Amino acid sequence: MSRSRPARVIGATVGALVILSVGVYGPATLLGPLPEATATLVTPAAGESVPFPPALPATGGSAVIGLATVTPDPAFPETTALDADALATTLPLAVAGTAEPLPMAAATKIVTALVVLDAKPLTLGETGPQIPITAADYQDYIDYGNSGARTVVVFPGELWTETELLQAMILGSSNNHADTLARWAFGSLDAYSAAANAWLGKQGLDGTRVADATGLNDESVGTATDLARLAGLAAADPVIGAILSQPASALVGQRGVDNTTAFLAEEGVTGITRSYTDGAGVCFLFTGQVQGPDSTYTFAGALLGEPDYDTLTSDVTALMESARAGVRELPTLAQGDAYVEFSTPWGAEASGTVRTATTTYGWQAQAPGDAEVILETVSTGRAGKTVGRVTVETGGTEVTSTLVLDRTISAPGLGWRLLHPVPMISALIAADR
């Protein structure tokens, strides 16, 4: 009797362990969560869309940046929108020539306009305060005129509104009006330069620096990429946009202002500033538009250091020809394209595919960028279940679509659960974390 007691104790212990194991193992494998499917990112076959880069000159410095694609609302056919907030981080569609800062001539006056409007804002349609023409302002008019620089006539004691000063500076490229605005808004030209350079830094235009309000000083320099962004900022400003689109025929005392910005409007170009100095050559900031069947694509550009106006005409014409060839409906995400493959430990497989085809009207200057894929956890699911999303960039625009399973991932049978304890227990532990 005494010798059999240890055996009975051992037997009871083993039996209890077996019962306990079955009681824990069975529910853990039969009722516990399934292991996650392994996700492998894949790249779909390239589509038929061929990049068509902007035609830019090799000399000087030039850049083109996409601004917006606008599909007009039938109720508001004149409505447009430019995404000015994104300009600081938007990659250019193309850059050519030197990437170094170059003298920027009257493009400096666009900095002056934006910085003054930042300090002394106007609402659209508002003329702003009346500003007296001082003796210093009149002397600027005399001095700049004697040197052959562009001016618009003023007389001491006259009153010009802020809008009128801006019109004379932007449309007429008046150097004396640039200095008048800078002194009025900041007290002195030195104070203006300090404020303008601080403003440029806040806009992320780190390759641009001003030494004056006019651009006659060759130390006022900018990179082509910065100045393309500057053109976009100017086009997006409602006050500057109104001055460019509805130029005044006359200002104080019926003094007309020649519009120096207008250039190749028949090509879809809106000039923002066009100027020449010996040190800078011909400089041109502008926006271009390509009209599609249902949408309008707008881009901003800068050409610096052009040798003459005939060359500028040829280069801008070539650019617009390339725009009309390159701007089109882009098949960005094709329905059914797979961006992820799922495989399970029990052998089930499926793909995460684009649910809805998406297109964008834009300029595919380069091949589409790498896809960004964000996935949800997948173990099982019916065909059509949402498993994530994919985002690609093309033509300066990001496009996103939902990813769905192309076929059902079914759960494994009971036998597989019981015979594969390691993945089942691992899944249970992971679910408890």
Number of C-alpha atoms within 10 A of each C-alpha: 5 6 7 8 10 11 11 11 11 11 12 12 12 12 12 12 12 13 12 12 12 12 11 11 18 15 12 18 24 16 13 17 17 23 21 16 21 15 18 12 15 14 11 14 8 9 12 8 14 14 16 16 19 26 20 21 22 11 14 21 25 28 27 29 27 28 29 21 24 17 17 15 10 8 7 8 9 8 11 15 13 19 14 18 12 11 21 15 10 16 15 22 22 18 23 19 17 15 17 14 21 24 27 37 30 32 29 26 27 27 26 27 22 21 22 24 20 13 11 14 14 17 10 12 10 12 15 15 13 14 17 16 18 16 12 14 22 18 15 20 24 15 14 16 16 11 8 8 15 18 23 21 18 22 14 13 13 13 17 19 17 22 21 21 24 26 26 28 28 30 22 20 29 26 25 29 31 30 24 25 25 25 19 17 19 18 12 14 20 15 13 25 21 15 18 25 19 14 16 20 14 11 17 14 19 15 18 25 24 26 20 23 30 26 27 22 19 17 17 24 23 27 26 32 30 26 33 29 33 30 28 28 25 24 24 18 16 15 23 23 17 14 18 22 12 9 17 16 11 14 17 14 9 8 13 15 22 16 20 16 20 18 19 15 11 7 16 17 21 22 25 30 27 24 21 21 18 12 15 24 20 23 28 30 30 27 23 23 22 23 15 15 8 9 17 18 21 25 27 31 31 30 30 32 25 22 16 12 16 9 13 20 14 11 17 23 17 15 21 20 15 18 24 17 14 21 26 22 17 20 16 25 24 17 15 18 20 22 20 24 18 20 18 21 16 15 11 17 19 22 26 31 29 25 22 16 15 15 16 21 23 27 30 27 22 16 15 18 13 11 17 13 17 12 14 11 11 21 19 21 17 13 16 15 19 19 19 20 20 20 17 17 17 24 25 24 18 12 16 20 21 19 29 25 28 21 17 16 23 16 15 15 10 11 10 15 22 15 10 13 15 12 15 23 19 13 18 18 12 11 12 6 5
